[in-house]
Amino acid sequence: MTQFSNSFIQGKEKGEISLLELRNSINCIISSAETATLTPATAVKLKDEAGAQIVVEKVTSASADVFFGFIPYEIRTNEHVALDQIKVVGNEEVMIMEAAGAVARGATIEYIIASNKVQGITTGKKIGIALDKATADGDLIRVQIQGMGL
């Protein structure tokens, strides 16, 4: 469902913050070296660069990278590229994420980099807890983010 700024009916959007007011976010800039377009619910990590701004880039290895947080849904734009200013959300936020298949309510969740989706943990790092049940690939569920650097 598309959400408009003057809409009174709100649907679920991937990357949308749910249940709580956004309280654990930080302003960042996307690395000038980032080649990917970052979309809602994309995991990011800190980039070791000099300067006053906090620089992030897309997580590329679930096993080697230290997750910093996720990019939330924004009503004005949902495609972010190098040098864009963005917010990054982390621990205790509840974000709507896309499931890669069936997920039980209360399951420990991991992030799948290739598809920008989540699933019940198998071999990856814990990124949160499923607050909703997913019955199929593509279901949108609420995930309480846990274990991020932010």
Disulfide bonds with the S-S distance in Angstrom:
none
